[in-house]
Amino acid sequence: MKTGMVANSIANYYQCCRNTDYNRFYNYKPNSAKKMNRRDFYKKSGVLGFGLMAGSSISAIQLPESTDPAFFEEEAKKLPARHFDVVIAGGGTAGVICAIASARQGARTVLVENKGYVGGTAVEGGTALHSFYNLWKAFPGVEKRQLVRGIPAEMVDRLTARGGATGYAEMVKHFDYDSVCTAIDTEMYKLNAFEMLDEAGVYICVNTLLAGVISKNNRVEGVILESRSGREVIFAKSFVDCTGYADLAAHAGAEYSEPNDYAVVNSMGLGNVDIEEYYRYLASQDAVGQLAYGVRSGEPGKIIRLGSEGSSGYPDEFVKGAREIGMSAISTTTHDNYLMFIKMNMNLPESPTNRDTVAKAELELRKRMQTGAELFRKYIPGFEKTFIARTSPSLCIRRGRLINCDYDITHENVLNGDHFEDDVFVYGFHDMAPRFKVKDGGSYGIPYRALCVKNIENLYVSGMMITSDHNAHMSTRNTVSCMGQGQASGTAAALCALNDFGSRELPYSMLRKALEKANVYFE
Ligand SMILES: Cc1cc2nc3c(=O)[nH]c(=O)nc-3n(C[C@H](O)[C@H](O)[C@H](O)COP(=O)(O)OP(=O)(O)OC[C@H]3O[C@@H](n4cnc5c(N)ncnc54)[C@H](O)[C@@H]3O)c2cc1C
């Protein structure tokens, strides 16, 4: 490394440290380093600070004299390395909760997120967070129960208190689908999640791509990260893949398939919408489908979820146009004059892991969003002057790679409300309700084994990557399930790392105790 570069980076580093907000972030020291002074720690770990450590791996590769034009052989590089207890890849719906859970157990935890913010599909694609409660409203006489608590509920409660979520507003219509509606302000969610990670002491690497895995026998030993600061290695004891695409697990040699069984989506938020006028229009057509009232722009008793009954109530031209672009109009909102999620669905000829196929879809979906906004402007009262206020930064997927785990939750498990001897939380929502519902408005259990990647000793997955049966996946893939999985896998990963267990050696009683202590609900 050039001396000038070192001096520059040290100067930048200390400038950052003078700012107290940056202090905790840039001055992060893993627990084991706490007793050393800063100079000793950096000497021992071979790094000098955030940017500087990684910057050392930036340099051009010299072109050899003769090369095969169809290939290029990349020469080996010496990369800077650091050591932690737990690495979590993907700071999305599951990953945020996972990292907080791990750090709260006392494990030195790194979260690696490709984008500049955290939150994932929950803040990019979804409509409402389904669902913290059982489906009690569809089953008269059944007790109302909050099934998912712990860190996911803490996230929502904190967000609600600062005006960034609607809490658990009861559905007024279509409550045989979900009994409550938890709508979020996506921007506040990003900040809220980021702050909770920071407070938990997670070492947060945003704008950083997990690009490779180092493994030995059946264990993952480290991950290779890429960022503008360069390429680097993080070694750890336990790993959790929360990337949605299962990038970590795939690199680690996990068994997987790519079912390509869902449409991909870009979703848009529409601004300048008169929501009450829209409601009056649907009501005049006797076509109000989904409906919930809650706090909107600080005022209670306002519409926060609205959609028609199927396509009924809309003009024929609108329905025809919407079908052509795969548009789904059910939406939620936490603000006046705004509908947060209008979705454009598109089937791909192959898995969304194919970059070139996805590039075409990104373009097509942006065209569809403009067409969709135009359809609203032209045909639906209340939308005359609407515009696209938000889009997902890139297309959202409902499933990419499906990872083989020690247990595969079946649709029968979901519908029967099965519980297991190694449940890590319970869940009760099905996205195909009212056609498919968990028995008696109850819950089923997510077993620990469903998160353990087959044949790999120290790797968990959480989120949309589990559950092969499409209909069962229509339950397990939903946001609140992903969050519950995240709390379980983050806690387990930390306990394994701190006690030198492989994932199959962790005593269930130890995990259960830690989860119950962290307010996870079981029945
Ligand atoms: C259009 C749409 C609508 C939906 N509607 C609802 C709904 O209304 N209610 C509901 O409950 N559920 C809904 N779902 C389902 C739910 O939102 C998702 O299944 C869930 O959010 C997935 O969570 P996850 O943690 O698995 O992935 P994500 O939340 O997508 O998180 C993955 C994270 O990993 C990051 N990442 C990926 N690869 C890498 C890498 N190599 N290195 C570093 N970071 C990486 C990504 O940037 C992302 O932040 C919807 C899904 C879609 C697509």
The ligand as an ORCA input file, in Angstrom:
! r2SCAN-3c Opt
* xyz 0 1
  C     -43.909     -7.865     -4.495
  C     -43.976     -8.563     -3.195
  C     -45.045     -8.319     -2.362
  C     -45.108     -8.930     -1.127
  N     -46.145     -8.625     -0.296
  C     -46.122     -9.055      0.980
  C     -47.060     -8.580      1.926
  O     -47.934     -7.792      1.605
  N     -46.958     -9.024      3.190
  C     -46.010     -9.916      3.584
  O     -45.946    -10.242      4.778
  N     -45.107    -10.399      2.699
  C     -45.138     -9.978      1.414
  N     -44.211    -10.429      0.515
  C     -43.237    -11.443      0.935
  C     -42.138    -10.858      1.770
  O     -42.037     -9.467      1.574
  C     -40.776    -11.494      1.449
  O     -40.877    -12.876      1.283
  C     -39.804    -11.227      2.576
  O     -39.735     -9.833      2.826
  C     -38.446    -11.787      2.232
  O     -37.564    -11.502      3.281
  P     -36.057    -12.018      3.189
  O     -35.411    -11.585      4.438
  O     -36.044    -13.452      2.824
  O     -35.428    -11.245      1.950
  P     -35.233     -9.685      1.730
  O     -36.092     -8.889      2.627
  O     -35.363     -9.466      0.273
  O     -33.739     -9.446      2.198
  C     -32.628     -9.879      1.464
  C     -31.540     -8.829      1.626
  O     -30.298     -9.371      1.206
  C     -29.601     -8.404      0.442
  N     -28.685     -9.158     -0.424
  C     -29.000    -10.013     -1.419
  N     -27.888    -10.562     -1.920
  C     -26.846    -10.053     -1.227
  C     -25.442    -10.252     -1.286
  N     -24.882    -11.114     -2.138
  N     -24.663     -9.533     -0.442
  C     -25.203     -8.650      0.447
  N     -26.529     -8.448      0.541
  C     -27.344     -9.145     -0.281
  C     -30.698     -7.654     -0.285
  O     -30.271     -6.379     -0.713
  C     -31.791     -7.594      0.773
  O     -31.696     -6.438      1.575
  C     -44.117     -9.839     -0.741
  C     -43.043    -10.112     -1.592
  C     -42.973     -9.470     -2.816
  C     -41.813     -9.741     -3.718
*
